[in-house]
Amino acid sequence: MGVLDKRSRDDPRRHATEHAFLRATEALLTEGSSFADLNVRRVAERAGRTRTAFYAHFEDRRELLLALLDEAAGEGLAAIGPFLAGDGPVGRDELTASLRGLLGTIRRHAVLVRAVVEAASYDEQIAAYWDGVIGRFITGTRHRLHAEGLGADEATATATALCWMNERTCYQQAVRGQTGLDDDTAVAALVEVWWSVLLAARSR
């Protein structure tokens, strides 16, 4: 279970209030606020709620940010579903669709990812949570590489390298816009690397 507990799903009013805080935070980040600039008063005012209501739903700003990150991570994992699905060999088309979908998800949540990476540089709990999000992708990739023919240890090491490579490339491409590549070219380059790994695994 993510940052928000089961009560959010069972209580429509609680869910609506939490949703208001989450969307208010997204709006403030989109308008240019950094995570360091945000405070509970600003978020509550933008959500049309009180500070008391905020603390009834979130322990602090960190928990609010991590709840947003949980939403985005779920979308990212869904995007790479074609790559992770099943135990048989994955096709290049499925791999391409997965990586394109993942980059698109990061682009849609660029302001959030920027805020998380920024906060992770000085907040160890946020840094650990971000590591855990990438860890979910590593776990799925490890299972896929193992199914494709790599041994367990090699699958773990290779999945770790691939996923962190993806994290940096997608961040530079979709968040900072510093690669000098268009999205199609960036995706094609990532596909070449991942596909080479899959072919090597199948030749074992």
C-alpha positions as CSV (number, residue, x, y, z in Angstrom):
1,M,0.0,0.0,0.0
2,G,1.3,3.5,-0.8
3,V,1.6,6.6,1.3
4,L,-2.2,7.1,1.6
5,D,-3.9,4.4,3.6
6,K,-7.0,2.4,2.8
7,R,-9.3,4.9,4.4
8,S,-8.9,7.2,1.3
9,R,-10.5,4.5,-0.9
10,D,-13.3,3.7,1.5
11,D,-14.3,7.2,2.5
12,P,-15.4,9.4,-0.5
13,R,-15.2,12.6,1.5
14,R,-11.7,11.8,2.7
15,H,-10.6,10.9,-0.8
16,A,-12.0,14.2,-2.1
17,T,-10.1,16.2,0.4
18,E,-6.9,14.4,-0.2
19,H,-7.4,14.8,-4.0
20,A,-7.8,18.6,-3.5
21,F,-4.5,18.8,-1.7
22,L,-2.7,16.7,-4.3
23,R,-4.1,18.7,-7.2
24,A,-3.3,22.0,-5.5
25,T,0.3,20.9,-5.0
26,E,0.6,19.9,-8.6
27,A,-0.8,23.3,-9.7
28,L,1.7,25.2,-7.5
29,L,4.6,23.1,-8.8
30,T,3.5,23.7,-12.4
31,E,3.4,27.4,-11.8
32,G,7.0,27.3,-10.8
33,S,7.1,26.8,-7.1
34,S,9.9,24.5,-5.8
35,F,9.2,22.0,-3.1
36,A,11.3,24.1,-0.7
37,D,9.0,27.1,-1.5
38,L,5.8,25.2,-0.7
39,N,4.3,25.4,2.8
40,V,1.1,24.0,4.3
41,R,-0.6,27.4,4.3
42,R,-0.1,27.9,0.5
43,V,-1.2,24.4,-0.3
44,A,-4.3,24.6,1.9
45,E,-5.3,28.0,0.5
46,R,-4.9,26.7,-3.1
47,A,-7.0,23.6,-2.2
48,G,-9.7,25.6,-0.6
49,R,-9.2,23.7,2.7
50,T,-7.8,24.6,6.1
51,R,-4.4,23.8,7.7
52,T,-6.3,21.6,10.2
53,A,-7.8,19.6,7.3
54,F,-4.3,19.2,5.8
55,Y,-2.9,17.7,9.0
56,A,-5.9,15.4,9.3
57,H,-4.8,13.8,6.0
58,F,-1.1,14.2,5.8
59,E,1.7,14.2,8.4
60,D,3.7,16.9,6.6
61,R,4.7,18.2,3.1
62,R,6.9,15.3,2.6
63,E,4.0,12.8,2.9
64,L,2.1,14.9,0.4
65,L,4.9,14.9,-2.1
66,L,5.3,11.1,-1.7
67,A,1.6,10.6,-2.3
68,L,1.9,12.4,-5.6
69,L,5.0,10.3,-6.4
70,D,3.0,7.1,-5.7
71,E,0.4,8.2,-8.3
72,A,3.0,8.9,-11.0
73,A,4.9,5.6,-10.2
74,G,1.8,3.6,-10.7
75,E,1.3,5.2,-14.1
76,G,5.0,4.5,-15.0
77,L,4.7,0.8,-14.0
78,A,1.5,0.6,-16.1
79,A,3.3,2.2,-19.1
80,I,6.0,-0.6,-19.1
81,G,3.4,-3.3,-18.7
82,P,4.0,-4.6,-22.3
83,F,7.6,-5.2,-21.4
84,L,6.9,-6.9,-18.0
85,A,3.9,-8.9,-19.0
86,G,4.2,-12.7,-19.4
87,D,7.0,-15.2,-19.0
88,G,7.9,-15.7,-22.7
89,P,10.2,-13.6,-24.9
90,V,9.2,-9.9,-25.3
91,G,9.1,-8.4,-28.8
92,R,10.9,-5.2,-29.9
93,D,7.5,-3.5,-30.5
94,E,6.5,-4.2,-26.9
95,L,9.8,-2.9,-25.6
96,T,9.5,0.3,-27.7
97,A,5.9,0.9,-26.6
98,S,7.0,0.4,-22.9
99,L,9.9,2.8,-23.1
100,R,7.9,5.4,-25.1
101,G,5.1,5.2,-22.5
102,L,7.5,5.6,-19.6
103,L,9.1,8.6,-21.1
104,G,5.7,10.1,-21.8
105,T,4.7,9.5,-18.2
106,I,7.8,11.3,-16.9
107,R,7.1,14.2,-19.3
108,R,3.5,14.5,-18.0
109,H,4.8,14.6,-14.4
110,A,8.0,16.6,-15.1
111,V,7.4,19.2,-12.5
112,L,6.8,16.5,-9.9
113,V,9.8,14.5,-10.8
114,R,11.9,17.7,-10.7
115,A,10.6,18.5,-7.3
116,V,11.3,15.0,-6.0
117,V,14.8,14.9,-7.4
118,E,15.5,18.4,-6.0
119,A,14.2,17.4,-2.5
120,A,16.1,14.1,-2.6
121,S,19.3,16.1,-2.7
122,Y,18.7,17.3,0.9
123,D,16.0,15.0,2.4
124,E,17.2,11.4,3.0
125,Q,13.6,10.1,3.4
126,I,12.6,11.4,0.0
127,A,15.8,10.1,-1.5
128,A,15.1,6.7,0.0
129,Y,11.6,6.7,-1.3
130,W,12.8,7.7,-4.8
131,D,15.3,4.8,-4.6
132,G,12.4,2.6,-3.7
133,V,10.3,3.7,-6.7
134,I,13.2,2.9,-9.1
135,G,13.5,-0.3,-7.1
136,R,10.0,-1.3,-8.3
137,F,11.1,-1.0,-11.9
138,I,14.3,-2.9,-11.2
139,T,12.3,-5.8,-9.7
140,G,10.1,-6.0,-12.7
141,T,13.0,-5.8,-15.1
142,R,15.0,-8.4,-13.2
143,H,12.1,-10.9,-13.5
144,R,11.9,-10.1,-17.3
145,L,15.7,-10.6,-17.8
146,H,15.6,-13.8,-15.8
147,A,12.8,-15.1,-18.0
148,E,14.8,-14.1,-21.0
149,G,17.8,-16.3,-19.9
150,L,20.0,-14.4,-17.5
151,G,21.0,-16.0,-14.2
152,A,19.5,-14.4,-11.1
153,D,22.5,-12.5,-10.0
154,E,23.3,-11.2,-13.5
155,A,19.7,-10.3,-14.0
156,T,19.7,-8.2,-10.8
157,A,22.9,-6.4,-11.7
158,T,21.8,-5.7,-15.3
159,A,18.3,-4.6,-14.3
160,T,19.9,-2.2,-11.8
161,A,22.2,-0.6,-14.4
162,L,19.4,-0.4,-17.1
163,C,16.8,1.2,-14.8
164,W,19.2,3.8,-13.4
165,M,20.4,4.6,-17.0
166,N,16.7,5.0,-17.9
167,E,16.1,7.3,-14.9
168,R,18.9,9.6,-15.9
169,T,18.1,9.6,-19.6
170,C,14.4,10.3,-19.1
171,Y,15.1,13.0,-16.5
172,Q,17.5,14.8,-18.8
173,Q,15.1,14.4,-21.8
174,A,11.7,15.1,-20.3
175,V,12.4,17.2,-17.2
176,R,15.5,19.2,-18.1
177,G,15.4,19.1,-21.9
178,Q,19.2,18.8,-22.0
179,T,19.9,15.9,-24.3
180,G,19.6,17.7,-27.6
181,L,17.5,14.8,-28.8
182,D,13.8,14.6,-29.8
183,D,11.7,12.1,-28.0
184,D,11.6,9.6,-30.8
185,T,15.4,9.6,-31.1
186,A,15.9,9.2,-27.4
187,V,13.5,6.3,-27.2
188,A,15.1,4.6,-30.2
189,A,18.5,4.9,-28.5
190,L,17.2,3.4,-25.3
191,V,15.5,0.6,-27.2
192,E,18.8,-0.3,-28.9
193,V,20.5,-0.7,-25.5
194,W,17.7,-2.7,-23.9
195,W,17.2,-4.8,-27.1
196,S,20.9,-5.7,-27.2
197,V,20.7,-6.9,-23.6
198,L,17.7,-9.1,-24.4
199,L,19.4,-10.6,-27.4
200,A,22.5,-11.3,-25.4
201,A,20.4,-13.0,-22.7
202,R,18.6,-15.2,-25.3
203,S,22.0,-16.4,-26.7
204,R,23.1,-17.9,-23.3
